[in-house]
Structure formats: C-alpha cells, structure tokens
Amino acid sequence: MQFLESILIALTSLKTNKLRSILTLIGVIIGVMTVIAVASIIAGMNRYVSDKISTMGSTTFIIDRVGIVMSDEEWWDAMKRKRLTLEDVEAIRENCQACEVVGARMFTLRKVKHKNQYLSDVLVMGGTANLHEISSMNVEHGRHVSEFEELHRRQVAFVGWEVADKLFPNLDPIGREVKVGGRDFKIVGVAEKKGSFLGQNQDNFVSIPVTTFLKVFGTRRNLDILVKSADLESMREAQDQARTILRLRRKVPQNKPDDFAIMTADTFMQLYRNFTSTAYLVMIGVSSIALVVGGIVIMNIMLVSVTQRTKEVGIRKAVGAKKRHIMWQFLVEAVTVALVGGIIGILMGTAIAKIVSATTPLPSAVELWSVVMGLLISSSVGIFFGIFPAMKAARLNPIEALRYE
Amino acid sequence: MLIQTEDLWKIYEVGAEKVNAVRGISLEVKKGEYLAIMGPSGSGKSTLMNLIGCLDTPSSGKYYLNGRLVSELTEDELAFIRNKEIGFVFQTFNLLPRASALHNVELPLIYNGTEPEERKRRARAALKMVDLEDRMTHKPNELSGGQRQRVALARALANNPSLILADEPTGNLDTATGAEIMALLGRLHEQGNTLLIVTHELDVARYANRIIHIRDGKIEREEKFDK
C-alpha cells in the first residue's frame, strides 16, 4: 500500500506538471537512450560481422603488402614496400608444405558495358582459378574461371549476380560478352546473390583470370595472396612457412620486421573489436554524463518535493511513521521518476536503433540485456540521487514538520 | 495510572539563550479521565502536549505512559508508542490533502502493518463512529471544517489508542461546529476513552472533568468537576 501509494504520488506529480517532468527526465532519457541505441547497433553488427568473418574460415589467411594500417605514417611506410607478385604465389605454392591451396587476387574499379548498357564502379577482380576453393563464392549459373583459362590469359569473366541482372535483365548471360577496360570478356558463370555487407554491395563484381588482369590493367597494383591450410593444426605452420619463403624472396634481413602482412579472421575480428570497444567507450561517456546530470535534476526535484511535503511528513510521523517508512516513501518516488525516464529512454533508444538500421546499412538488434541494463541504470540513478532527499525527509523533526506551512 | 510524569523539564536553546518551556511538571492521569490543560499562549502548554504526545523528549524528568518509561526512548521507538498509544487531534486537522477520508483514517494502521482488509474494516468502523460513513471517498477539500475534524477524530480512534490528545480541537471551527465536536468528544469519553485536551478557551476546557492551569511552564492550579 505504502509502496503503491508512493508510486502513484510520483506518477501523478509527473503527469500534472508535464514541462517540469520532461526537464526532470531528460538526462535519464538521454543516458538510457544512448545505452540502448549503441548497444543495439553494436549487437546487430556483432552478429553480422562475426557471421561474415567466419565465412572467411579459420584455416585461411591473407598476405598483402600493406596489412591493416592505423596511421598515415604506417601507410606511407607500407607504400615503400615491394609489391607481391605472381612469382611469390608460385614460390609459396611450391615450397609451403602446410599450405593446401594458394591463390591470389587483385582489384580495380571499372565501368562494365554491354552494348549501350553500362554499370560504373564495378569491382573488377583478377583471381587465380583456385580462389573459389579458398573464399566461398557459389555459382548460380555456368562455372568459375578455369585453370586453363588462367594459364592462357583468356578474356573470360565470372560475374556477380547484380551485374548479370542489370546488364542482361531478360537474357541468359552465359556466353554473352561484357566490355571491361576496353576489352570484351565472355561470361562463363554468374555468382549467387550475396546481398550487402556493411553497406558494400557484394553482387557488383566481375571476376577474371589474374593473368588476364595483369595483361589488361598492368602490374602496378597490389596483389593479395590467399592461403588455405589443410586444417586448424597446420594453420600456424602454414603461416610460418609462407612467412619464411617471402622473407627469403624479398631479402628481409634477420633483424628487420616483415615487409608484408599476414592477416587471419582473428585479425579482422580484433580490428572489429577495437572499433566496437571505442564505440562502447563513447557510449559510456555520453550516457554517464547524461545520467549524472539527470540524477542531479532528480535530486533537486525530490528536495523540492520533500520541502513542499514537510507537513505531510509531520502528519505521517505523528501517527507513527518511522524513519524508514518516510525514507522508503521518498526513495520509491525517486526511483519511480527515474524508471519512467528509463522506460522512455529504452523506447527512444529502440526507435533510434530501428531508424538507423532502416535508413543505413548498419544492422541492429535490441537485446534483452540492454533493456535490463537500461532499467537497472535508471533505477540506480533514482536510488543514488534519491537517497539524500529521502534521508532529509526521514530526519525531519515531527513537531517542526507539523508546524510547517 | 495511564500518564505519570515526574518533574518534567524542557529547555530550548534559542541562540545563546536558554528558554525553559516546561519547568518541573509532575502530573498523573488515570485511565478513562477527561482532562483539560489550559493556559495562555507561551505558557508552555504546547510543549507539555508534545512531551505527553511523545513527539518530543524531556530535557530531564521521567514520563511513564501506560506503565512504560517513555522519556528516554529513541525517535523510532517514540514513533511506535505514538502509533500504538496515542491518537492526535490537531487544531488545523492535519489531514493528507490528496488522500480520501478513508485513507487518512487508515494511515496509523498502515504504519503498524495491519493487513489491508482489516485496515479498511477498522477505518470504516472509525468513520462510522464519527457519523461520516457516507463521506469516506471524499478528499479533505471536499469536506467542511467540522467534517474534517471528524475525519481527524476517526483517525485518532482507528488504532484504539490509550489516549486521545486534542490540541485546540475547536480552534479553527465556528461555535456551533465546535460544540458538535466537543459533544462528539464527550460521547467518546463516555465510551471509555481517555481524553486530554489542550486549549486556552475556558468554554472548551469546561467539558473536561479536571482542568490543569499552566503558567510559565508550571502547574498553577487544578480544578475538578463532578459530572
């Protein structure tokens, strides 16, 4: 009864003074909203990214000249390094026992034409014929580029679903030609639709033999080497062997670090985690400031409420309320106020997460824990900042409180 | 003996000055008595009432209520005693403005943990005793002054206290309504309740069986009436 009554008093006073209520609650609302929105977006991305990165496979690694750079300096250093070549690929293929499949790929963005239809900024990828054994790329129609075609630098292409769909809306694209970089390529296969990943369209590509790529687009481009080891156990061994082979070929002195980078799924996962932990830190910063401000406002309102209801405290004490009864009453009221803010914050945070995922490629998922967290945080704010006013009320002298007008 | 005080003193410190509000009052009240404490303002009668009502503790002296020494209890223990033993009636009614008459009467029962069903039943019974059973859902501002004071009386009665302590119960009422309240108090006395009224009006004090006159924090004289 006491409990219910305190909740009702809190809700009534919030309802009767709307502007004051909004001002009272805004801090808590912003704080909780930030937590929910950021946590939801990150949770959505977590699922998505780990899903995507896991398709790379735990037995695969990528070697490239640059690696993951965090600063301009690193970038310029990396740019001074020698390029990786197809000869390097060949050397690894021959000398690395733990490497099961060794492939390579290069990229460029080009316009892709068919008659008067064209698509701009299509990802043109020159790859070894075995690439599909390393990174998944399923065939919808036709086939992948063959080793024979690679060896003979044939102008053939395996195209993404969207390229086929846009350039050949009502036709079977197999056997037809597209123009890339001024050359005609015969389509031998179409990939399965993959959708987009973090806003990047994955169906908008043309894959051609790496040898043809070098012939048409020149050698002054970065080459990625992709290696698949037989199993998890040989993964480390494969990396070590590939590293040794490359260091030898590139004449890296013993005391110098690699002039190339080896990246695994873990590397990407790590990178992603770094990013999300930054996002979490920002969230914690913004929400703590908002919550402290919100808490102080609640404390202020509660102090006003205690003063306005001094007489009430006196009456309650006269008829037998103990300190803890009064304390509880005001604490419940403060927590109720904070929880109302928390609930509004949860709703708004959820709405923001939904809006973000609807209007941007970022996915989102409102998780139960973040909702529970929002409720916990807001009630803690209520308790923390409500305790002082509640104690003040509980300590009022009954005679003076009764006399108060 | 319901009330027994021995050489009760209350000293307030106002700044550097010490004010002796109650100066050595020894007083005895039997169960079932109807007593009035009279005195002009500043006589110390309010302070005495606060002491007897367990709202305050004396600076020195002893106070036994219902056989229990209450002059040295802590604040929460006093709250317990007030809840169990004393029903207050104030000049300004002191009802919770936002709560219904019924809820106001329930208030003392809330703090001793009476079950909601039982609480409602007893609050209704108390309101019936003051002839307000048809006003239970009304809030104080929907009631007349006399009705408000009757709600306060019902609240005082709700917990079956040993003592009903009324501080100027007619002070905010017109003469006719005041007389009604005094009649009601008389009825409660006849039903066996112990009443202590603090007032400065002789007309009000006359309803009692015994009047104690206070002046300058001391008992000046005592009057007894046989009725």
Interface residues (C-beta under 8 A of the other chain):
Chain A: M1 Q2 I9 T12 K311 E312 G314 I315 R316 K317 A318 V319 G320 A321 K322 K323 R324 H325 P398 I399 L402
Chain B: N50 G53 L55 D56 E75 D76 A79 F80 R82 N83 K84 F88 F90 N94 L95 L96 R98 L107 P108 I110 Y111 N112 P116 R119 R155 N159
